[in-house]
């Protein structure tokens, strides 16, 4: 299915710089920021999350839209499973989805039957998307088939909900590991692959993103099936988000520039992008 990945980390760094430099020459920044706002999974994943805080976030998610200025709302609100219902009850826009982390987020260190049960619970509560975490411990032990089987089991537990597979690229560290984890996430049945949980010091990077995009592109070229992409963790500035946007545009093309195939996990980014579009 996949060929041996041909790029070193130094090659990837050079390609990132080249693609972003090229992409910035002809980009319409206003259109790009309109897209970016519409791609955001507005996120809170803290132990101190309360129903009041999550209700306010859900209301915020539906507050950006302006027909006059062509400003969209965000794509979804992402929370823990126990707060999915709170989001559903407080959304102002029925086009905004509800995403839930599940499956022993963020470490993934639970038995598969516990992970599956949590996923089913989140879906029963009303989650449209499930953001699961890859079992990095098993992956780093070389148990690749077992890790892929877990993804498949969780995909089955999702029912009609979309599955995003979080690789936690900061823990995988090497080009080869990020590439293999991307393959496992896709072949296991993930509808998206996602960079990070945002819970470790090294979150999303442009280099990891490029490896993931290359893997999605190769899979699409071989099968005709489009897999989504979600960078998350540390993307709080509009100019940083724009770099990720450019990479997707340059590697996967215009077909991926919609929130069915491209999401950005963020908590602070939305207001900053909105302020740009308002000005």
C-alpha positions as CSV (number, residue, x, y, z in Angstrom):
1,X,0.0,0.0,0.0
2,X,2.7,2.5,1.0
3,X,6.2,2.9,-0.4
4,X,9.3,3.4,1.8
5,X,9.3,7.1,2.8
6,X,12.2,8.7,1.0
7,X,12.8,11.9,3.0
8,X,15.1,12.6,5.9
9,X,14.3,15.2,8.6
10,X,16.6,17.7,6.9
11,X,14.8,17.1,3.6
12,X,11.5,17.7,5.3
13,X,12.6,21.0,6.9
14,X,13.8,22.2,3.5
15,X,10.5,21.2,1.8
16,X,8.4,22.9,4.6
17,X,10.3,26.2,4.0
18,X,10.1,25.9,0.2
19,X,6.3,25.1,0.2
20,X,5.4,27.9,2.6
21,X,7.5,30.5,0.7
22,X,5.9,29.4,-2.5
23,X,2.4,29.3,-1.0
24,X,2.6,32.8,0.5
25,X,3.2,34.4,-2.9
26,X,-0.3,33.8,-4.2
27,X,-2.5,33.3,-1.2
28,X,-5.6,35.5,-0.5
29,X,-5.2,36.0,3.2
30,X,-8.8,37.0,3.8
31,X,-10.1,33.9,2.2
32,X,-7.5,31.8,4.0
33,X,-8.6,33.2,7.4
34,X,-12.3,32.7,6.6
35,X,-11.4,29.0,5.9
36,X,-9.2,28.7,9.0
37,X,-12.0,30.0,11.3
38,X,-14.4,27.5,9.8
39,X,-11.9,24.7,10.3
40,X,-11.4,25.2,14.1
41,X,-12.5,22.6,16.6
42,X,-12.9,25.0,19.6
43,X,-11.4,23.0,22.4
44,X,-11.2,22.8,26.2
45,X,-9.7,19.7,27.7
46,X,-8.9,20.5,31.3
47,X,-9.5,18.7,34.5
48,X,-11.2,21.9,35.8
49,X,-13.7,22.1,33.0
50,X,-17.1,22.8,34.4
51,X,-20.6,22.7,32.8
52,X,-20.7,26.5,33.0
53,X,-17.4,26.9,31.2
54,X,-18.3,24.4,28.5
55,X,-21.7,26.0,28.0
56,X,-20.0,29.4,27.5
57,X,-17.6,27.8,25.0
58,X,-20.5,26.3,23.0
59,X,-22.2,29.7,22.9
60,X,-19.0,31.3,21.8
61,X,-18.7,28.8,19.0
62,X,-21.9,30.1,17.4
63,X,-21.2,33.8,17.9
64,X,-18.7,34.4,15.0
65,X,-21.1,34.3,12.0
66,X,-21.6,37.4,10.0
67,X,-23.2,37.2,6.6
68,X,-22.3,40.8,5.8
69,X,-18.6,40.3,6.4
70,X,-18.6,36.6,5.3
71,X,-17.4,35.4,8.6
72,X,-18.2,31.8,9.4
73,X,-18.7,30.0,12.7
74,X,-16.2,27.3,13.8
75,X,-16.5,23.7,12.8
76,X,-17.0,22.0,16.2
77,X,-16.5,22.2,19.9
78,X,-14.2,19.5,21.4
79,X,-14.6,18.4,25.0
80,X,-14.4,15.3,27.3
81,X,-17.2,12.7,27.0
82,X,-19.0,13.8,30.1
83,X,-19.5,17.3,28.7
84,X,-20.8,16.4,25.3
85,X,-24.4,16.9,26.3
86,X,-23.7,20.3,27.7
87,X,-22.3,21.4,24.3
88,X,-25.3,20.0,22.4
89,X,-27.7,21.9,24.7
90,X,-25.9,25.2,24.2
91,X,-25.0,25.4,20.6
92,X,-26.6,28.3,18.7
93,X,-25.8,26.9,15.3
94,X,-26.9,23.3,14.4
95,X,-24.2,23.1,11.7
96,X,-21.5,23.2,14.4
97,X,-20.5,19.6,15.4
98,X,-19.5,18.1,18.8
99,X,-16.2,16.4,19.0
100,X,-15.1,14.3,22.0
101,X,-11.8,12.9,23.0
102,X,-12.2,9.3,24.1
103,X,-10.2,6.1,24.4
104,X,-8.1,6.9,27.4
105,X,-7.1,10.4,26.3
106,X,-4.3,11.6,26.5
107,X,-2.0,8.7,27.3
108,X,-3.9,5.8,25.8
109,X,-2.8,3.5,28.5
110,X,-6.0,1.5,29.2
111,X,-7.3,-1.9,28.0
112,X,-9.1,-1.8,24.7
113,X,-12.5,-2.8,26.2
114,X,-12.3,0.3,28.4
115,X,-11.4,2.5,25.4
116,X,-14.3,1.1,23.4
117,X,-16.7,1.6,26.2
118,X,-15.7,5.2,26.6
119,X,-16.1,5.8,22.8
120,X,-19.5,4.3,22.8
121,X,-20.5,6.4,25.7
122,X,-19.3,9.6,24.0
123,X,-21.3,8.7,20.8
124,X,-24.4,7.9,22.9
125,X,-24.1,11.4,24.5
126,X,-24.2,12.9,21.0
127,X,-20.6,13.2,19.7
128,X,-20.3,13.7,16.0
129,X,-16.5,13.2,16.0
130,X,-14.3,11.0,18.2
131,X,-10.7,12.0,18.7
132,X,-8.9,8.9,19.9
133,X,-5.2,8.5,20.9
134,X,-2.9,6.0,19.3
135,X,-1.4,3.6,21.9
136,X,2.1,5.0,21.7
137,X,3.5,2.6,24.3
138,X,2.5,-0.4,22.2
139,X,3.6,1.3,19.1
140,X,7.1,2.0,20.5
141,X,7.3,-1.7,21.5
142,X,6.8,-2.6,17.9
143,X,3.3,-4.0,18.3
144,X,2.0,-2.4,15.1
145,X,-0.7,-4.9,14.3
146,X,-2.1,-4.7,17.8
147,X,-2.2,-0.9,17.6
148,X,-3.9,-1.0,14.2
149,X,-6.5,-3.5,15.5
150,X,-7.3,-1.1,18.3
151,X,-7.9,1.7,15.8
152,X,-10.2,-0.6,13.9
153,X,-12.1,-1.6,17.1
154,X,-12.6,2.0,18.1
155,X,-13.7,2.9,14.5
156,X,-16.4,0.2,14.8
157,X,-17.5,1.6,18.2
158,X,-17.9,5.1,16.6
159,X,-20.9,4.0,14.5
160,X,-21.8,7.0,12.4
161,X,-19.4,9.3,14.2
162,X,-16.1,10.3,12.4
163,X,-12.9,9.1,13.9
164,X,-9.8,11.2,14.2
165,X,-6.6,9.3,15.2
166,X,-4.2,11.3,17.4
167,X,-0.6,10.2,16.7
168,X,1.1,12.3,19.4
169,X,4.0,13.0,17.1
170,X,6.1,14.6,19.8
171,X,6.4,11.2,21.5
172,X,7.1,9.4,18.2
173,X,10.0,11.7,17.5
174,X,11.5,10.1,14.3
175,X,10.4,10.5,10.7
176,X,10.0,6.7,10.4
177,X,7.7,6.5,13.5
178,X,5.5,9.4,12.4
179,X,5.2,7.9,8.9
180,X,4.3,4.4,10.2
181,X,1.9,5.8,12.8
182,X,0.2,7.8,10.0
183,X,-0.2,4.6,8.0
184,X,-1.6,2.7,10.9
185,X,-4.1,5.5,11.6
186,X,-5.3,5.4,8.1
187,X,-5.3,1.6,7.5
188,X,-7.0,1.1,10.9
189,X,-10.0,3.1,9.6
190,X,-9.4,6.7,10.8
191,X,-11.3,9.3,8.9
192,X,-8.7,11.9,10.0
193,X,-5.2,11.7,11.4
194,X,-4.3,14.3,14.0
195,X,-0.9,15.5,15.2
196,X,-1.2,15.9,19.0
197,X,-3.1,15.9,22.2
198,X,-1.7,19.3,23.3
199,X,-0.8,17.7,26.6
200,X,3.0,17.3,26.1
201,X,5.6,19.9,25.5
202,X,6.1,19.1,21.8
203,X,2.8,19.5,20.1
204,X,2.1,20.1,16.4
205,X,5.0,20.8,14.2
206,X,5.1,21.7,10.5
207,X,7.6,18.9,9.9
208,X,5.3,16.2,11.4
209,X,2.4,17.7,9.5
210,X,4.2,17.4,6.2
211,X,5.0,13.7,6.8
212,X,1.3,13.1,7.6
213,X,0.2,15.0,4.5
214,X,2.5,13.0,2.3
215,X,1.0,9.8,3.7
216,X,-2.5,11.0,3.0
217,X,-1.6,12.1,-0.5
218,X,0.0,8.7,-1.3
219,X,-3.1,6.9,0.1
220,X,-5.4,9.0,-2.0
221,X,-3.3,8.5,-5.1
222,X,-3.5,4.7,-4.5
223,X,-7.1,4.4,-3.5
224,X,-9.0,7.5,-4.4
225,X,-10.1,7.8,-0.7
226,X,-9.6,11.2,1.0
227,X,-8.4,11.2,4.6
228,X,-8.7,14.3,6.7
229,X,-6.0,16.1,8.6
230,X,-6.0,17.9,12.0
231,X,-3.1,19.7,13.5
232,X,-3.6,20.5,17.1
233,X,-1.6,21.7,20.1
234,X,0.1,25.1,20.3
235,X,-1.6,26.6,17.3
236,X,-2.7,29.9,18.9
237,X,-1.5,32.5,16.4
238,X,-3.1,33.2,13.0
239,X,0.2,33.4,11.1
240,X,1.1,29.9,12.5
241,X,-2.3,28.5,11.4
242,X,-1.7,30.1,8.0
243,X,1.5,28.0,7.6
244,X,-0.4,24.8,8.3
245,X,-3.1,25.9,5.8
246,X,-0.5,26.6,3.1
247,X,1.0,23.1,3.6
248,X,-2.4,21.5,3.1
249,X,-3.1,23.6,0.0
250,X,0.3,23.0,-1.6
251,X,0.4,19.2,-0.9
252,X,-3.3,18.1,-1.0
253,X,-4.8,20.9,-3.0
254,X,-8.1,22.9,-2.9
255,X,-10.2,19.8,-2.4
256,X,-9.0,19.5,1.2
257,X,-9.8,23.2,2.0
258,X,-13.1,22.4,3.8
259,X,-14.0,21.3,7.3
260,X,-15.0,17.9,6.2
261,X,-11.3,17.2,5.5
262,X,-9.3,19.8,7.5
263,X,-9.7,20.8,11.1
264,X,-7.5,22.7,13.5
265,X,-7.6,22.0,17.2
266,X,-7.3,25.3,19.2
267,X,-8.7,27.2,22.1
268,X,-7.3,30.8,21.6
269,X,-7.0,30.9,17.8
270,X,-10.6,31.6,16.9
271,X,-10.9,35.0,18.6
272,X,-7.7,36.2,17.0
273,X,-8.7,35.1,13.5
274,X,-12.1,36.7,14.0
275,X,-10.5,40.0,15.0
276,X,-8.5,40.0,11.8
277,X,-11.7,39.3,9.7
278,X,-13.5,42.0,11.6
279,X,-10.9,44.7,10.9
